[in-house]
Amino acid sequence: MPPLRQEVDAGAAGLDPEALDRLDLHFARQVDEGRLPGFLVAVARGGRVAHLTVHGLRDVAAGLPVTAGTLWRIYSMTKPVTAVAVLTLVEEGRLSLDDPVDRYLPAFAEPRVYVEGSWADVVTRPAAGPVRVRHLMTHTAGLTFGFYHSHPVDALYRAAGVESSVRPGAGLAETVDLYARLPLQFEPGTEWNYSVASNVLGRLVEVVSGQPLDVFCAKRIFAPLGMTDTGFHVTDAQADRLAELYGETEDGGITPVPGLPLRGGRPRFLSGSGGLVSTAHDVHRFAELLRRRGALDGVRLLAPATVDLMTRNHLPGGADLRSFGSRPAHDEPGNDGVGFGLGVSVVTDPGRTRSPSGLGTYGWSGVATTTFWVDPGRDLTVQFMTQVRPRSSHAVYPDLKRLVHEAVTD
């Protein structure tokens, strides 16, 4: 497929060209100051790209520029893709959101919940109910990440060798079985904790479909949508377009850091949580599938009612993400007024959000500062791509949202 391109003038799409220039200049300044290597930003109205800018470098040392065809590690933007994979199986009647996960993954039978203590002195109790598929989809299963360093169960993940979600050298099946042997942080369905749940969903897709996760996604999502550059590794033909990954330094600059081992063939560990690489064209196609409620260019992957279910808040009591304690994934100002659906965040109270957002806006971001969102009320789709892992919360997202919303004129 050709790279993403601008399809309509900004003014004709109800966007202010001068405001969009301010957006571009804001992020170009961050490139000039050495805070970003380069970036791509795309804004679409009604599915037509009305603004597309590339600036800076995808590889600073080599002097290679960002282009519309640059390949990006999208990390946690993989999660909505995995959610769509699960929902296709739900629509086929091959599983239900209310099914106990141990029906397909026996290692999740008889889960136990953390009570008190740490390390070898941890006290647990039997869970009152099973982990269900919908708990995985909404991050309410009680799973966690080992790198949080904020709860005794996080430490157990690290002790088990899964600080970075996978034990070195292990595959998806082995890793998911390991998660299942660790205690849950809380009773399934009662709280929200951003976690390894999408890796479990990826394994669930494999067991239910009888296909490896990469094969299922390629056949059932990427090929029908024309997402020809999206996958769990890059081919030799794609490798030159892959952006290098950078980390944020203490003084706000950037330095090269190791990334996903995308070169060298198919990985052993297929992460439904954060394993994909993609392009702006392909991310736009996926966002358009959701904006159009399950169909794109004559191909229907999901029913409209399924996308509506996916993109509404499912958190207990209608709560927002900020409501569940002070762990790093929760206690972000940008989580005020934002709930969570099936694999995507959902704006539930625009008046409480950190930056301008429309009611019902949904999307998700990746750890290397990639993001996309769909604002149904404004018929607006936005994506931003760069490759920087910040030391903490990155100011890119609130600035981006503010500058995009300032550009909307109707």
C-alpha positions in Angstrom: 0.0 0.0 0.0 1.2 3.6 -0.6 2.1 5.7 2.4 -0.6 7.9 4.1 -1.2 11.1 2.2 -3.3 14.3 2.7 -6.6 13.9 0.9 -8.4 17.2 1.5 -7.6 20.8 2.3 -7.7 21.6 6.0 -10.2 24.5 5.6 -12.6 22.3 3.6 -12.5 19.8 6.5 -13.4 22.4 9.1 -9.9 22.9 10.4 -8.0 26.1 10.8 -4.7 26.0 8.8 -3.1 28.6 11.0 -3.8 26.6 14.1 -2.4 23.5 12.4 0.7 25.5 11.6 1.0 26.2 15.4 0.7 22.5 16.1 3.5 21.7 13.7 5.8 24.5 15.0 5.2 23.4 18.6 6.6 19.9 17.9 9.2 21.0 15.4 10.6 23.2 18.3 10.9 20.0 20.4 12.9 18.4 17.6 15.1 21.5 17.3 15.7 21.4 21.1 16.7 17.7 21.0 13.7 16.5 23.0 12.3 14.5 20.0 14.2 12.9 17.1 11.3 13.5 14.7 7.6 13.0 14.4 4.6 12.4 12.2 1.1 13.9 12.9 -2.1 13.2 11.0 -5.5 14.7 11.5 -8.6 13.4 9.6 -12.2 14.6 9.4 -14.8 12.3 8.1 -12.1 9.7 7.3 -10.2 12.0 5.0 -6.7 13.1 6.0 -6.8 16.9 6.2 -3.4 17.5 7.8 -0.2 15.4 7.5 3.2 16.6 8.7 6.5 14.7 9.0 9.5 16.4 10.6 12.9 15.5 11.9 14.7 12.2 11.8 13.8 8.5 12.3 17.5 7.7 12.9 19.5 10.6 14.3 23.0 9.0 13.9 22.4 8.0 10.3 20.6 11.3 9.4 17.6 9.4 8.0 14.4 11.5 7.9 10.9 10.7 9.1 8.7 9.9 6.1 5.0 9.0 5.7 6.2 5.4 5.3 8.3 5.2 8.4 7.7 2.1 10.5 7.1 2.7 14.2 7.1 0.5 17.3 3.5 1.1 18.5 3.8 -0.9 21.7 0.6 -0.7 23.7 -1.4 0.5 20.6 -1.2 -3.3 20.0 -3.8 -3.8 22.7 -6.9 -2.4 20.8 -5.8 -4.7 17.9 -5.8 -7.7 20.2 -9.2 -6.6 21.5 -10.6 -6.6 18.0 -9.2 -10.1 17.4 -11.0 -11.3 20.5 -14.3 -9.6 19.6 -14.3 -11.3 16.1 -14.3 -14.6 18.0 -17.0 -13.4 20.3 -19.2 -12.5 17.3 -18.6 -16.0 15.8 -19.9 -17.5 19.1 -16.6 -19.2 19.8 -16.3 -17.5 23.2 -18.2 -15.0 25.4 -17.0 -12.0 27.3 -18.4 -13.7 30.4 -16.6 -17.0 29.9 -14.2 -18.0 32.7 -10.7 -17.8 31.2 -9.8 -21.2 32.6 -12.3 -22.8 30.2 -9.6 -22.2 27.5 -6.5 -21.6 29.6 -6.6 -24.2 32.5 -3.7 -22.6 34.4 -6.2 -19.9 35.4 -8.4 -22.3 37.4 -8.7 -21.6 41.1 -7.1 -18.1 41.1 -5.8 -16.7 44.4 -5.9 -13.0 45.6 -3.3 -11.2 47.5 -4.1 -10.4 51.2 -0.9 -9.2 52.9 2.8 -9.7 53.2 5.7 -9.6 50.7 8.0 -11.9 48.9 8.1 -15.4 50.5 5.7 -14.2 53.2 2.8 -13.3 50.9 -0.6 -14.4 52.2 -3.3 -15.2 49.6 -6.9 -16.4 49.6 -9.0 -18.1 47.0 -10.8 -15.6 44.7 -14.5 -15.4 45.1 -15.0 -15.9 41.4 -13.1 -16.7 38.2 -11.2 -14.4 36.0 -13.5 -13.8 33.0 -12.7 -12.7 29.4 -14.2 -9.2 30.0 -11.9 -8.7 33.0 -8.9 -9.2 30.7 -10.4 -6.8 28.1 -10.9 -4.1 30.7 -7.8 -4.6 32.9 -9.9 -5.5 35.9 -8.6 -9.1 36.2 -6.2 -8.3 39.0 -3.0 -8.8 36.9 -0.2 -6.3 36.9 3.2 -5.4 35.5 6.4 -6.2 37.3 8.0 -2.9 36.5 5.6 -0.8 38.6 7.4 -1.3 41.9 4.3 -0.2 43.8 2.7 -3.4 45.1 4.0 -6.7 46.6 2.5 -8.6 43.7 4.6 -6.5 41.3 7.6 -7.8 43.2 6.5 -11.4 42.6 6.3 -10.8 38.9 9.9 -9.6 39.0 11.0 -12.6 41.1 9.4 -14.8 38.5 11.4 -13.2 35.7 8.7 -11.2 34.0 9.6 -7.6 35.0 9.3 -6.8 31.3 6.2 -9.0 30.7 8.1 -12.0 29.4 10.7 -14.3 30.8 13.8 -14.1 28.5 13.6 -16.9 25.9 10.0 -17.9 26.7 7.1 -18.0 24.3 3.5 -16.7 24.8 2.0 -19.9 26.1 4.7 -20.5 28.7 4.6 -16.8 29.8 0.8 -16.8 30.2 0.9 -19.9 32.3 3.5 -18.2 34.5 1.2 -15.2 35.0 -1.6 -17.6 36.1 0.5 -19.0 38.9 1.0 -15.6 40.5 -1.6 -14.1 42.9 -4.0 -11.5 41.7 -3.8 -8.0 43.2 -7.5 -7.8 43.8 -10.8 -9.7 43.3 -11.5 -10.0 39.5 -13.9 -7.3 38.3 -13.6 -5.0 41.3 -10.7 -2.6 40.4 -8.7 -1.4 37.4 -5.0 -2.0 37.0 -3.2 -1.7 33.7 -1.5 -5.0 33.2 -0.2 -7.9 31.1 -3.9 -8.9 30.4 -3.6 -8.3 26.7 -0.9 -11.0 26.5 -3.3 -13.4 28.0 -5.9 -12.3 25.4 -3.4 -13.0 22.7 -2.9 -16.5 24.0 -6.7 -16.9 24.3 -7.0 -16.0 20.6 -4.5 -18.7 19.8 -6.2 -21.4 21.7 -9.8 -20.6 20.5 -8.8 -20.0 16.9 -6.2 -22.8 16.6 -3.8 -20.3 15.0 -0.7 -18.4 16.2 -1.6 -14.8 17.1 0.4 -13.3 14.3 -1.3 -15.6 11.7 -4.7 -14.8 13.0 -4.2 -11.1 13.1 -2.7 -11.1 9.6 -5.5 -13.1 8.1 -8.5 -11.7 10.0 -7.5 -8.0 10.5 -4.4 -6.8 8.6 -5.1 -8.3 5.2 -8.8 -7.3 5.0 -8.0 -3.8 6.1 -5.0 -3.4 3.8 -2.6 -3.0 6.7 0.3 -4.4 4.8 3.1 -2.9 7.0 1.8 -4.1 10.3 3.2 -7.2 12.1 5.2 -8.6 15.0 8.5 -8.2 13.1 10.0 -6.4 10.1 11.1 -8.1 6.9 14.4 -7.3 5.2 12.5 -5.2 2.7 11.0 -3.1 5.5 14.0 -2.8 7.8 15.4 0.4 6.4 12.2 2.2 7.2 12.1 1.3 10.9 12.6 4.2 13.2 15.3 3.9 15.9 14.1 4.0 19.5 15.3 6.6 22.0 15.0 7.1 25.7 14.6 10.4 27.6 17.6 11.6 29.6 17.6 13.3 32.9 18.1 16.7 31.3 15.2 16.2 28.8 17.3 15.1 25.9 17.2 11.7 24.1 19.6 8.8 23.7 19.4 5.6 21.8 18.0 2.6 23.8 17.3 -1.0 22.9 13.8 -1.7 21.5 11.7 -4.7 20.5 13.9 -7.2 18.6 11.9 -6.7 15.4 14.6 -7.7 13.0 15.8 -11.2 12.5 12.5 -13.0 11.8 9.4 -14.0 13.7 9.8 -13.5 17.5 9.3 -16.4 19.9 7.1 -14.2 22.1 4.1 -12.7 20.3 3.0 -9.9 22.5 -0.7 -9.0 22.3 0.1 -6.3 24.7 2.8 -4.4 22.9 4.5 -6.4 20.1 3.4 -4.7 16.9 5.2 -2.4 14.4 3.1 -0.3 12.1 2.9 2.8 9.8 0.7 5.9 9.8 -1.2 4.4 6.8 -2.0 1.2 8.7 -2.9 3.0 12.0 -5.2 5.3 10.1 -6.9 2.2 8.5 -7.4 0.6 11.9 -8.8 3.8 13.4 -11.1 4.2 10.5 -12.5 0.7 11.1 -13.5 1.8 14.6 -14.8 5.2 13.5 -17.0 3.6 10.9 -18.2 1.1 13.5 -16.7 -2.1 12.2 -16.5 -1.7 8.4 -14.1 -0.2 6.0 -14.2 -0.1 2.2 -16.8 -2.8 1.9 -15.2 -5.1 4.4 -16.9 -5.6 7.7 -14.9 -7.1 10.6 -17.3 -6.2 13.5 -21.0 -5.4 13.9 -21.7 -1.7 14.8 -23.1 -2.8 18.1 -19.8 -4.6 19.0 -17.8 -1.5 18.3 -20.3 0.5 20.4 -19.7 -2.0 23.2 -16.0 -1.8 22.8 -15.9 2.0 23.0 -18.0 2.6 26.1 -16.8 2.7 29.7 -16.9 -0.7 31.5 -15.2 0.2 34.8 -16.9 -0.8 38.0 -19.5 1.8 39.0 -18.8 3.9 35.9 -15.5 5.1 37.6 -12.6 6.7 35.8 -9.0 5.5 35.7 -7.9 7.9 38.4 -10.3 6.3 40.9 -8.3 3.1 41.6 -5.4 4.0 44.0 -2.1 5.7 43.5 -0.1 3.2 41.3 1.8 4.7 38.4 -0.8 3.6 35.8 -3.6 5.3 37.7 -2.4 8.5 39.3 -2.0 10.6 36.2 -3.8 13.9 35.9 -4.8 12.8 32.3 -6.8 10.0 33.8 -9.5 12.3 35.3 -12.7 11.9 33.4 -11.4 9.0 31.4 -12.8 5.4 31.7 -11.9 2.2 29.9 -13.8 0.1 27.4 -12.7 -3.2 25.8 -9.1 -2.4 24.9 -9.4 1.4 24.6 -9.8 4.4 26.9 -13.0 6.3 26.7 -13.7 9.9 27.7 -16.6 10.0 30.2 -16.4 13.5 31.5 -14.8 16.1 29.2 -14.9 18.7 31.9 -12.6 16.8 34.2 -10.0 15.8 31.6 -6.5 17.4 31.6 -6.8 18.6 28.0 -9.7 19.3 25.6 -11.6 16.1 24.8 -15.0 15.3 23.3 -17.5 13.0 25.2 -17.0 9.4 24.0 -13.6 10.0 22.5 -11.6 6.7 22.5 -8.2 5.4 21.7 -4.9 4.4 23.2 -1.2 5.2 23.3 2.2 3.4 23.3 5.2 3.7 25.6 7.4 5.2 22.8 5.1 8.2 22.6 2.7 7.0 19.9 -1.0 7.7 20.1 -4.3 7.6 18.3 -7.8 8.7 19.1 -11.2 8.9 17.5 -13.6 11.7 18.5 -17.0 10.6 17.2 -18.7 13.9 18.1 -16.3 15.9 15.9 -15.8 13.1 13.3 -12.2 13.5 14.1 -9.3 11.0 13.9 -5.8 11.9 15.1 -2.5 10.0 15.3 1.0 11.1 16.5 4.1 9.0 16.0 7.6 9.4 17.4 10.0 7.0 19.1 10.9 8.2 22.6 10.3 6.3 25.9 9.9 9.1 28.5 11.2 8.9 32.0 7.7 9.7 33.3 4.4 11.2 32.0 5.1 12.9 28.6 3.7 16.4 27.9 3.2 15.4 24.2 -0.4 14.1 24.7 -2.1 17.1 26.5 -0.3 19.6 24.2 -1.3 17.6 21.1 -5.0 17.4 22.2 -5.1 21.1 23.0 -3.5 22.1 19.7 -5.7 19.8 17.6 -8.9 21.0 19.3 -7.9 24.6 18.8 -7.8 23.8 15.1 -11.4 22.6 14.8 -13.6 25.4 13.5 -17.1 23.7 13.2 
